[in-house]
Amino acid sequence: MADNDGDGSRNRPSTPLAVSRALRELGEHVATWRKLQRLTAAIVASRAGVSRDTLRAIEAGKGTASTENLLRVLRAVGVMERVVSAADPYGTDVGRLRADETLPQRVRS
């Protein structure tokens, strides 16, 4: 398998197009939130406890940041709770319809 992103990671499968697009879009949103609040990259990185390079990678949609660092940045720009809430399955029609069901402990194939 070929090197996917120039960092020597040969075992990772290539990133699906939809995921690449979502990373880029999320990064653009983070950058826009930062700019709307007139915050510099240095300030957001400092508040989030990440490097400016990590913030730059998130805003560029690189997909190299850890989940924790992404959430730290989202918290620093004030949208972490909204993003986490957006992933709540009980906030969907399917989730609400199945809210009374007991979830299985494990899902097996």
C-alpha positions as CSV (number, residue, x, y, z in Angstrom):
1,M,0.0,0.0,0.0
2,A,1.3,3.4,-0.9
3,D,2.2,6.1,1.6
4,N,-1.0,8.1,2.0
5,D,0.0,11.5,3.4
6,G,3.7,11.7,3.3
7,D,4.2,10.9,7.0
8,G,5.2,7.2,6.5
9,S,1.8,5.8,7.5
10,R,1.5,2.9,5.2
11,N,-1.0,0.8,7.1
12,R,-3.8,3.4,7.2
13,P,-6.4,3.1,4.4
14,S,-6.9,6.1,2.2
15,T,-9.3,8.7,3.5
16,P,-12.8,8.4,1.9
17,L,-13.8,11.5,-0.1
18,A,-16.8,12.2,2.2
19,V,-14.5,12.2,5.2
20,S,-12.0,14.5,3.5
21,R,-14.7,16.9,2.6
22,A,-16.1,16.9,6.1
23,L,-12.7,17.5,7.6
24,R,-12.2,20.5,5.2
25,E,-15.7,21.8,6.0
26,L,-15.3,21.5,9.7
27,G,-11.9,23.2,9.6
28,E,-13.4,26.1,7.6
29,H,-16.1,26.4,10.2
30,V,-13.6,26.5,13.1
31,A,-11.6,29.2,11.3
32,T,-14.8,31.2,10.6
33,W,-15.9,30.9,14.3
34,R,-12.4,32.1,15.4
35,K,-12.5,35.0,13.0
36,L,-16.0,36.0,13.8
37,Q,-14.9,36.4,17.4
38,R,-11.8,38.3,16.4
39,L,-9.5,35.8,17.9
40,T,-6.0,35.2,16.6
41,A,-4.7,31.7,16.0
42,A,-2.3,32.2,18.8
43,I,-5.0,33.0,21.3
44,V,-7.2,30.1,20.3
45,A,-4.3,27.7,20.4
46,S,-3.3,29.0,23.8
47,R,-6.8,28.7,25.2
48,A,-7.1,25.2,23.8
49,G,-3.7,24.1,25.0
50,V,-2.6,23.1,21.6
51,S,0.2,24.3,19.3
52,R,-0.5,26.8,16.5
53,D,0.5,24.0,14.1
54,T,-2.2,21.8,15.5
55,L,-4.8,24.6,15.1
56,R,-3.6,25.2,11.6
57,A,-4.0,21.5,10.7
58,I,-7.5,21.5,12.1
59,E,-8.5,24.6,10.2
60,A,-6.9,23.2,7.1
61,G,-8.9,20.0,7.4
62,K,-5.7,17.9,7.6
63,G,-7.3,15.1,9.7
64,T,-4.1,14.8,11.8
65,A,-5.3,16.2,15.1
66,S,-6.5,13.9,18.0
67,T,-10.1,14.0,18.9
68,E,-9.2,15.6,22.2
69,N,-7.3,18.4,20.5
70,L,-10.2,19.0,18.1
71,L,-12.6,19.2,21.0
72,R,-10.2,21.6,22.9
73,V,-10.3,23.9,19.9
74,L,-14.1,23.6,19.5
75,R,-14.4,24.5,23.2
76,A,-12.0,27.5,22.8
77,V,-14.2,28.9,20.0
78,G,-17.4,28.2,22.0
79,V,-19.1,25.5,19.9
80,M,-18.0,22.2,21.5
81,E,-21.4,21.5,23.1
82,R,-23.2,22.2,19.9
83,V,-21.0,19.8,17.9
84,V,-21.3,17.0,20.6
85,S,-25.1,17.6,20.8
86,A,-25.3,17.2,17.0
87,A,-24.0,13.6,17.3
88,D,-26.7,12.7,19.9
89,P,-28.6,9.8,18.5
90,Y,-31.7,10.6,20.6
91,G,-31.8,14.0,18.8
92,T,-32.8,12.2,15.6
93,D,-36.1,10.7,14.5
94,V,-34.7,7.2,14.6
95,G,-33.2,7.7,18.1
96,R,-36.5,9.1,19.5
97,L,-38.5,6.2,18.0
98,R,-36.2,3.7,19.6
99,A,-35.6,5.6,22.9
100,D,-37.7,3.0,24.8
101,E,-35.8,0.0,23.5
102,T,-33.0,-1.5,25.6
103,L,-29.7,-1.2,23.7
104,P,-27.7,-4.4,23.4
105,Q,-24.5,-4.6,25.4
106,R,-22.6,-5.7,22.3
107,V,-23.4,-5.7,18.6
108,R,-22.1,-8.8,16.8
109,S,-21.8,-9.4,13.1
